[in-house]
Amino acid sequence: MIKVTVYYGNEEGSRFDIDYYCNVHMPMVKARCGAALKGMDIDAGIAGGTPGSRAPYACMGHLYFDSVESFQSAFGPHAKEILADVPNYTDVRPSMQVSEVRLRQE
């Protein structure tokens, strides 16, 4: 299993609409990716590692797929539409990482 994580930095003065992200953007991503998308998580940053410090990320979105290939074939055809929605919820340029899930426990 792989995890695609999209990171949104928490820069001073930046804008991030977590409600839009959770209720509009990510459901659109889910609908476009279909059954290839095995699950998703959304983390909203609330604090940094030391008392009173700012969270380094406003949000992190995590998408789970069986393989890099299944991600690319599900996301690729819709990438332009999905990326065009980003300005509707943030002015932060997202960064992405694809990781192999080595351990996942609930």
DSSP file (Angstrom, degrees, kcal/mol; ACC not computed):
  #  RESIDUE AA STRUCTURE BP1 BP2  ACC     N-H-->O    O-->H-N    N-H-->O    O-->H-N    TCO  KAPPA ALPHA  PHI   PSI    X-CA   Y-CA   Z-CA
    1    1 A M              0   0    0      0, 0.0   100,-2.3     0, 0.0     2,-0.3   0.000 360.0 360.0 360.0 145.0    0.0    0.0    0.0
    2    2 A I  E     -AB  65 100A   0     63,-3.1    63,-2.1    98,-0.2     2,-0.5  -0.874 360.0-147.4-120.1 157.7    1.2    3.5   -0.7
    3    3 A K  E     -AB  64  99A   0     96,-2.7    96,-2.8    -2,-0.3     2,-0.6  -0.991   3.6-156.9-124.7 126.5    0.2    6.8    0.9
    4    4 A V  E     -AB  63  98A   0     59,-3.2    59,-2.5    -2,-0.5     2,-0.5  -0.918  16.6-167.1-101.0 117.5    0.1   10.1   -1.1
    5    5 A T  E     -AB  62  97A   0     92,-3.1    92,-2.4    -2,-0.6     2,-0.5  -0.920  10.1-162.0-112.1 130.3    0.5   13.0    1.3
    6    6 A V  E     -AB  61  96A   0     55,-2.7    55,-2.4    -2,-0.5     2,-0.4  -0.954  13.4-157.6-110.1 121.3   -0.2   16.6    0.3
    7    7 A Y  E     -AB  60  95A   0     88,-3.3    88,-2.1    -2,-0.5     2,-0.5  -0.817   8.8-165.3-103.5 135.8    1.4   19.1    2.7
    8    8 A Y  E     -A   59   0A   0     51,-2.3    50,-2.4    -2,-0.4    51,-1.2  -0.954  22.9-132.8-120.7 109.6    0.2   22.7    3.1
    9    9 A G  E     -A   57   0A   0     -2,-0.5     2,-0.5    84,-0.4    48,-0.3  -0.160   7.5-132.9 -60.4 155.2    2.6   24.9    5.0
   10   10 A N        +     0   0    0     46,-1.8    -1,-0.1    45,-0.1    47,-0.1  -0.495  38.0 172.3-109.3  58.7    1.4   27.2    7.7
   11   11 A E    >   -     0   0    0     -2,-0.5     3,-2.2     1,-0.1     2,-0.1  -0.363  44.5 -90.3 -70.8 148.1    3.1   30.4    6.8
   12   12 A E  T 3  S+     0   0    0      1,-0.3    -1,-0.1    -2,-0.1     3,-0.1  -0.357 113.5  12.7 -55.7 128.6    2.3   33.6    8.6
   13   13 A G  T 3  S+     0   0    0      1,-0.3    -1,-0.3    -3,-0.1     2,-0.1   0.428  95.2 135.4  83.0  -0.4   -0.6   35.4    6.8
   14   14 A S    <   -     0   0    0     -3,-2.2     2,-0.4     1,-0.0    -1,-0.3  -0.359  48.6-130.6 -79.1 163.6   -1.5   32.4    4.7
   15   15 A R        +     0   0    0     -3,-0.1    76,-1.4    -2,-0.1    77,-0.5  -0.944  27.7 167.8-118.2 133.5   -5.1   31.3    4.1
   16   16 A F  B     -D   90   0B   0     -2,-0.4     2,-1.0    74,-0.2    74,-0.2  -0.909  19.8-157.8-146.0 118.3   -6.5   27.7    4.5
   17   17 A D     >  -     0   0    0     72,-2.9     4,-2.2    -2,-0.3     5,-0.1  -0.787  11.6-178.6 -97.5  93.6  -10.2   26.9    4.6
   18   18 A I  H  > S+     0   0    0     -2,-1.0     4,-2.6     1,-0.2     5,-0.2   0.826  79.2  56.8 -64.5 -33.5  -10.3   23.5    6.3
   19   19 A D  H  > S+     0   0    0      2,-0.2     4,-2.7     1,-0.2     5,-0.3   0.930 109.1  45.2 -65.2 -44.4  -14.1   23.2    6.0
   20   20 A Y  H  >>S+     0   0    0      2,-0.2     4,-2.5     1,-0.2     5,-2.0   0.923 113.2  51.6 -62.4 -43.9  -13.9   23.6    2.2
   21   21 A Y  I  <>S+     0   0    0     -4,-2.2     5,-2.6     3,-0.2    -2,-0.2   0.925 117.2  38.1 -59.0 -46.6  -11.1   21.1    2.0
   22   22 A C  I  <5S+     0   0    0     -4,-2.6    -1,-0.2     3,-0.2    -2,-0.2   0.864 126.5  34.0 -73.4 -37.5  -12.9   18.5    4.1
   23   23 A N  I  <5S+     0   0    0     -4,-2.7    -2,-0.2    -5,-0.2    -3,-0.2   0.635 134.1  12.8-100.2 -16.2  -16.4   19.0    2.7
   24   24 A V  I  X5S+     0   0    0     -4,-2.5     4,-1.6    -5,-0.3    -3,-0.2   0.678 123.1  43.8-123.9 -57.0  -15.8   19.9   -1.0
   25   25 A H  I  ><S+     0   0    0     -5,-2.0     4,-2.3     1,-0.2     3,-0.2   0.961 115.6  42.8 -65.6 -54.6  -12.3   19.3   -2.2
   26   26 A M  H  ><S+     0   0    0     -5,-2.6     4,-2.6    -6,-0.2    -1,-0.2   0.874 112.0  53.7 -66.3 -36.8  -11.5   15.9   -0.7
   27   27 A P  H  > S+     0   0    0      0, 0.0     4,-2.4     0, 0.0    -1,-0.2   0.876 109.1  51.4 -61.2 -33.7  -15.0   14.5   -1.6
   28   28 A M  H  X S+     0   0    0     -4,-1.6     4,-2.4    -3,-0.2    -2,-0.2   0.931 109.3  49.3 -65.1 -44.7  -14.3   15.6   -5.2
   29   29 A V  H  X S+     0   0    0     -4,-2.3     4,-2.5     1,-0.2     5,-0.2   0.926 111.4  49.9 -58.8 -44.7  -10.9   13.8   -5.1
   30   30 A K  H  X S+     0   0    0     -4,-2.6     4,-1.7     1,-0.2    -1,-0.2   0.919 111.0  48.6 -60.2 -45.0  -12.6   10.7   -3.8
   31   31 A A  H  < S+     0   0    0     -4,-2.4    -1,-0.2     1,-0.2    -2,-0.2   0.888 113.9  46.2 -64.0 -39.5  -15.3   10.8   -6.5
   32   32 A R  H  < S+     0   0    0     -4,-2.4    -2,-0.2     1,-0.2    -1,-0.2   0.879 114.5  46.1 -72.6 -37.6  -12.7   11.2   -9.3
   33   33 A C  H >< S-     0   0    0     -4,-2.5     3,-1.2    -5,-0.2     4,-0.2   0.737  89.6-179.5 -79.6 -22.5  -10.3    8.5   -8.0
   34   34 A G  G ><  -     0   0    0     -4,-1.7     3,-1.6     1,-0.2    -1,-0.2  -0.205  58.7 -10.8  62.2-145.7  -13.1    6.0   -7.5
   35   35 A A  G 3  S+     0   0    0      1,-0.3    -1,-0.2    -4,-0.1    -2,-0.1   0.651 123.1  74.3 -66.9 -16.6  -12.4    2.5   -6.2
   36   36 A A  G <  S+     0   0    0     -3,-1.2     2,-0.7    34,-0.1    30,-0.5   0.815  80.2  82.2 -65.6 -28.5   -8.7    2.9   -6.6
   37   37 A L    <   -     0   0    0     -3,-1.6    28,-0.2    -7,-0.2     3,-0.1  -0.699  60.8-175.5 -80.8 114.9   -8.7    5.2   -3.5
   38   38 A K        -     0   0    0     26,-3.1     2,-0.3    -2,-0.7    27,-0.2   0.645  59.2 -35.1 -88.4 -17.3   -8.7    2.9   -0.5
   39   39 A G  E     -C   64   0A   0     25,-0.8    25,-2.6     2,-0.0     2,-0.3  -0.933  52.0-142.4 172.3 167.9   -9.0    5.6    2.2
   40   40 A M  E     -C   63   0A   0     -2,-0.3     2,-0.3    23,-0.2    23,-0.2  -0.992   4.8-166.2-150.2 153.8   -8.1    9.1    3.2
   41   41 A D  E     -C   62   0A   0     21,-2.0    21,-3.1    -2,-0.3     2,-0.4  -0.975   7.4-156.5-135.0 148.7   -7.2   11.0    6.3
   42   42 A I  E     -C   61   0A   0     -2,-0.3     2,-0.5    19,-0.2    19,-0.2  -0.992   6.4-166.4-129.0 124.9   -7.0   14.8    6.9
   43   43 A D  E     -C   60   0A   0     17,-2.9    17,-2.3    -2,-0.4     2,-0.6  -0.947   5.7-157.3-110.9 125.6   -4.9   16.3    9.6
   44   44 A A  E     -C   59   0A   0     -2,-0.5    15,-0.3    15,-0.2     2,-0.2  -0.906  24.5-122.9-101.2 123.5   -5.4   19.9   10.6
   45   45 A G        +     0   0    0     13,-1.7    10,-0.1    -2,-0.6     3,-0.1  -0.429  38.7 163.8 -67.8 133.1   -2.3   21.5   12.2
   46   46 A I        -     0   0    0      1,-0.4     2,-0.3    -2,-0.2    -1,-0.1   0.588  59.8  -3.8-123.3 -20.4   -2.9   22.9   15.7
   47   47 A A        -     0   0    0      7,-0.2    -1,-0.4    10,-0.1     7,-0.2  -0.986  60.7-116.3-166.7 160.6    0.5   23.3   17.3
   48   48 A G        -     0   0    0      5,-2.1     7,-0.2     2,-0.4     4,-0.1  -0.190  49.2 -85.5 -89.7-170.4    4.2   22.8   16.9
   49   49 A G  S    S+     0   0    0      5,-0.2     6,-0.1    -2,-0.1     5,-0.0   0.627 108.7  56.4 -77.5 -14.7    6.5   20.5   18.9
   50   50 A T  S >  S-     0   0    0      4,-0.1     3,-2.4     1,-0.1    -2,-0.4  -0.887 103.4 -81.7-118.5 151.9    7.2   23.1   21.7
   51   51 A P  T 3  S+     0   0    0      0, 0.0     3,-0.1     0, 0.0    -2,-0.1  -0.205 114.0   6.6 -53.4 130.6    4.7   24.9   23.9
   52   52 A G  T 3  S+     0   0    0      1,-0.3     2,-0.2    -4,-0.1    -3,-0.1   0.424  96.7 134.1  80.2  -1.3    3.2   27.9   22.1
   53   53 A S    <   -     0   0    0     -3,-2.4    -5,-2.1    -5,-0.1    -1,-0.3  -0.516  59.2-107.8 -85.9 153.5    4.9   27.2   18.7
   54   54 A R        -     0   0    0     -7,-0.2    -5,-0.2    -2,-0.2    -7,-0.2  -0.494  34.9-105.3 -76.7 141.2    3.0   27.3   15.4
   55   55 A A        -     0   0    0     -2,-0.2    -7,-0.2    -7,-0.2   -45,-0.1  -0.477  23.8-137.0 -62.5 134.2    2.2   24.1   13.6
   56   56 A P  S    S+     0   0    0      0, 0.0   -46,-1.8     0, 0.0     2,-0.4   0.766  89.1  42.6 -67.8 -22.9    4.5   23.8   10.6
   57   57 A Y  E     -A    9   0A   0    -48,-0.3   -48,-0.3   -10,-0.2   -12,-0.2  -0.983  62.5-156.4-126.4 134.5    1.6   22.6    8.4
   58   58 A A  E    S-     0   0A   0    -50,-2.4   -13,-1.7    -2,-0.4     2,-0.3   0.854  84.6  -8.5 -69.7 -35.2   -1.9   24.1    8.2
   59   59 A C  E     -AC   8  44A   0    -51,-1.2   -51,-2.3   -15,-0.3     2,-0.4  -0.990  53.7-158.2-160.1 152.0   -3.1   20.8    6.9
   60   60 A M  E     -AC   7  43A   0    -17,-2.3   -17,-2.9    -2,-0.3     2,-0.5  -0.981  12.6-160.4-134.8 124.8   -1.9   17.4    5.6
   61   61 A G  E     -AC   6  42A   0    -55,-2.4   -55,-2.7    -2,-0.4     2,-0.5  -0.903   7.2-162.4-105.6 133.9   -4.2   15.3    3.3
   62   62 A H  E     -AC   5  41A   0    -21,-3.1   -21,-2.0    -2,-0.5     2,-0.4  -0.963   6.1-173.0-121.1 128.7   -3.4   11.6    3.0
   63   63 A L  E     -AC   4  40A   0    -59,-2.5   -59,-3.2    -2,-0.5     2,-0.4  -0.971  12.0-148.6-121.2 134.9   -4.7    9.3    0.3
   64   64 A Y  E     +AC   3  39A   0    -25,-2.6   -26,-3.1    -2,-0.4   -25,-0.8  -0.891  21.9 165.1-111.1 132.6   -4.2    5.5    0.3
   65   65 A F  E     -A    2   0A   0    -63,-2.1   -63,-3.1    -2,-0.4   -28,-0.1  -0.911  45.1-117.0-136.5 161.8   -3.8    3.4   -2.9
   66   66 A D  S    S-     0   0    0    -30,-0.5     2,-0.3    -2,-0.3    -1,-0.1   0.842  92.6  -8.1 -68.4 -33.2   -2.6   -0.1   -3.6
   67   67 A S     >  -     0   0    0    -66,-0.1     4,-1.9     1,-0.1    -1,-0.2  -0.965  68.8-102.4-156.8 166.8    0.3    1.1   -5.7
   68   68 A V  H  > S+     0   0    0     -2,-0.3     4,-2.8     1,-0.2     5,-0.2   0.898 121.7  54.3 -60.8 -40.9    2.0    4.1   -7.3
   69   69 A E  H  > S+     0   0    0      1,-0.2     4,-2.6     2,-0.2     5,-0.2   0.900 106.3  49.7 -63.0 -41.7    0.5    2.9  -10.6
   70   70 A S  H  > S+     0   0    0      2,-0.2     4,-1.7     1,-0.2    -1,-0.2   0.882 112.2  49.4 -67.2 -35.8   -3.0    2.7   -9.3
   71   71 A F  H  X S+     0   0    0     -4,-1.9     4,-3.2     2,-0.2     5,-0.5   0.956 112.6  46.9 -62.1 -50.6   -2.6    6.3   -7.9
   72   72 A Q  H  X S+     0   0    0     -4,-2.8     4,-1.9     1,-0.2    -2,-0.2   0.891 113.8  46.5 -62.5 -41.2   -1.3    7.6  -11.2
   73   73 A S  H  < S+     0   0    0     -4,-2.6    -1,-0.2    -5,-0.2    -2,-0.2   0.821 119.3  40.8 -73.4 -28.6   -4.0    6.0  -13.3
   74   74 A A  H  < S+     0   0    0     -4,-1.7     4,-0.2    -5,-0.2    -2,-0.2   0.883 126.3  31.6 -82.8 -41.1   -6.8    7.1  -11.0
   75   75 A F  H >X S+     0   0    0     -4,-3.2     3,-1.8    -5,-0.2     4,-0.7   0.873 105.0  71.8 -85.2 -40.7   -5.5   10.7  -10.2
   76   76 A G  G >< S+     0   0    0     -4,-1.9     3,-1.1    -5,-0.5     4,-0.4   0.842  94.0  51.3 -49.3 -50.0   -3.7   11.5  -13.5
   77   77 A P  G 34 S+     0   0    0      0, 0.0    -1,-0.3     0, 0.0     4,-0.2   0.716 120.4  37.1 -63.8 -18.1   -6.8   12.0  -15.8
   78   78 A H  G <> S+     0   0    0     -3,-1.8     4,-2.7    -4,-0.2     5,-0.2   0.352  84.3 105.2-112.7   2.4   -8.3   14.4  -13.2
   79   79 A A  H <X S+     0   0    0     -3,-1.1     4,-3.0    -4,-0.7     5,-0.3   0.880  79.0  52.2 -55.6 -44.1   -5.2   16.2  -12.0
   80   80 A K  H  > S+     0   0    0     -4,-0.4     4,-1.7     1,-0.2    -1,-0.2   0.926 113.5  43.7 -60.8 -45.6   -5.9   19.4  -13.9
   81   81 A E  H  > S+     0   0    0      2,-0.2     4,-0.7    -3,-0.2    -2,-0.2   0.918 115.6  48.0 -64.6 -44.9   -9.4   19.6  -12.4
   82   82 A I  H >< S+     0   0    0     -4,-2.7     3,-1.0     1,-0.2     4,-0.4   0.930 113.8  46.1 -64.0 -46.4   -8.3   18.7   -8.9
   83   83 A L  H >< S+     0   0    0     -4,-3.0     3,-1.0     1,-0.2    -1,-0.2   0.811 104.1  62.9 -68.0 -29.5   -5.4   21.2   -8.9
   84   84 A A  H 3< S+     0   0    0     -4,-1.7    -1,-0.2    -5,-0.3    -2,-0.2   0.717  98.4  58.2 -66.8 -19.4   -7.6   24.0  -10.4
   85   85 A D  T X< S+     0   0    0     -3,-1.0     3,-1.9    -4,-0.7     4,-0.4   0.657  80.6  88.9 -82.9 -16.8   -9.7   23.7   -7.2
   86   86 A V  G X> S+     0   0    0     -3,-1.0     3,-2.1    -4,-0.4     4,-1.8   0.872  80.3  57.7 -53.2 -45.8   -6.7   24.5   -4.8
   87   87 A P  G 34 S+     0   0    0      0, 0.0    -1,-0.3     0, 0.0    -2,-0.1   0.697  93.5  70.7 -61.9 -15.4   -7.2   28.3   -4.9
   88   88 A N  G <4 S+     0   0    0     -3,-1.9    -2,-0.2     1,-0.2     3,-0.1   0.704 115.8  19.7 -71.9 -18.0  -10.7   27.9   -3.6
   89   89 A Y  T <4 S+     0   0    0     -3,-2.1   -72,-2.9    -4,-0.4     2,-0.3   0.540 126.7  18.7-127.9 -11.3   -9.4   26.9   -0.2
   90   90 A T  B  <  -D   16   0B   0     -4,-1.8    -1,-0.3   -74,-0.2   -74,-0.2  -0.999  38.7-152.9-157.6 157.7   -5.8   28.1    0.1
   91   91 A D  S    S+     0   0    0    -76,-1.4     2,-0.4    -2,-0.3   -75,-0.1   0.203  72.7 106.2-108.7  10.3   -3.1   30.5   -1.2
   92   92 A V  S    S-     0   0    0    -77,-0.5    -2,-0.0    -6,-0.1   -82,-0.0  -0.736  74.7-125.1 -90.5 135.4   -0.4   28.0    0.0
   93   93 A R        -     0   0    0     -2,-0.4   -84,-0.4     1,-0.0    -2,-0.1  -0.720  32.6-135.9 -79.0 118.9    1.5   26.0   -2.7
   94   94 A P        -     0   0    0      0, 0.0     2,-0.3     0, 0.0   -86,-0.2  -0.355  12.5-152.8 -75.0 154.7    1.1   22.4   -1.7
   95   95 A S  E     -B    7   0A   0    -88,-2.1   -88,-3.3    -2,-0.1     2,-0.4  -0.925  11.7-149.9-121.4 154.5    3.9   19.9   -1.8
   96   96 A M  E     -B    6   0A   0     -2,-0.3     2,-0.4   -90,-0.2   -90,-0.2  -0.936  13.2-175.1-129.4 145.7    3.4   16.1   -2.2
   97   97 A Q  E     -B    5   0A   0    -92,-2.4   -92,-3.1    -2,-0.4     2,-0.5  -0.999  13.6-151.3-137.0 138.7    5.1   12.9   -1.2
   98   98 A V  E     -B    4   0A   0     -2,-0.4     2,-0.3   -94,-0.2   -94,-0.2  -0.944  25.3-179.6-106.7 126.5    4.4    9.3   -2.1
   99   99 A S  E     -B    3   0A   0    -96,-2.8   -96,-2.7    -2,-0.5     2,-0.5  -0.905  30.9-121.8-126.6 151.6    5.4    6.9    0.6
  100  100 A E  E     -B    2   0A   0     -2,-0.3     2,-0.7   -98,-0.2   -98,-0.2  -0.833  31.8-128.7 -88.0 126.8    5.3    3.1    1.0
  101  101 A V        +     0   0    0   -100,-2.3     3,-0.1    -2,-0.5   -37,-0.0  -0.680  34.4 170.5 -78.6 115.4    3.2    2.3    4.1
  102  102 A R        +     0   0    0     -2,-0.7     2,-0.3     1,-0.3    -1,-0.2   0.713  68.1  11.6 -98.4 -26.2    5.4   -0.1    6.2
  103  103 A L        +     0   0    0      2,-0.0     2,-0.4     0, 0.0    -1,-0.3  -0.943  60.5 173.0-154.2 130.0    3.3   -0.2    9.4
  104  104 A R        +     0   0    0     -2,-0.3     2,-0.4    -3,-0.1    -3,-0.0  -0.966   8.7 172.1-140.3 123.0   -0.2    1.0   10.0
  105  105 A Q              0   0    0     -2,-0.4    -2,-0.0     1,-0.1     0, 0.0  -0.960 360.0 360.0-130.3 148.3   -2.0    0.4   13.3
  106  106 A E              0   0    0     -2,-0.4    -1,-0.1     0, 0.0     0, 0.0   0.344 360.0 360.0-107.1 360.0   -5.3    1.6   14.7
